[in-house]
Amino acid sequence: KLNINLKAKMMPITDEKMNRAKAAQNKYEGQLMAKENVVGVSIGQVANRQNEAAIVVLVDGSTGHLSEDRIPSELDGVPVVIRQIGKLEARYQAKRAEAGWV
């Protein structure tokens, strides 16, 4: 039997926290993208703090190792979450090439 607390509320991310995260993303995105294996930078939430905005750094985990160039756990007071993903591929472009449209 599932036990669900219907009184529990999801706390939305405030505009202030979202704006702070966006400002930090804009400020540091170039530096983060220059790091080895970093394939993307975005805004998301901290898993155990649903009302907290975070900078999400996507790293290519297909190489089996993370960059020697460390990614900070926080930037300008905004938490940084690292998500290890597979290699990114532009599928639309690859399909166009397969079809001979490029």
Buried (B, 14 or more C-beta within 10 A) or exposed (E): EEEEEEEEEEEEBEEEBEEBBBEBBEEBBEBBEEBEBBBBBBBBBBEEEEEBBBBBBBBBBEEEEBEEEEBEEEBEEBBBBBEEEEEEEEEEEEEEEEEEEE
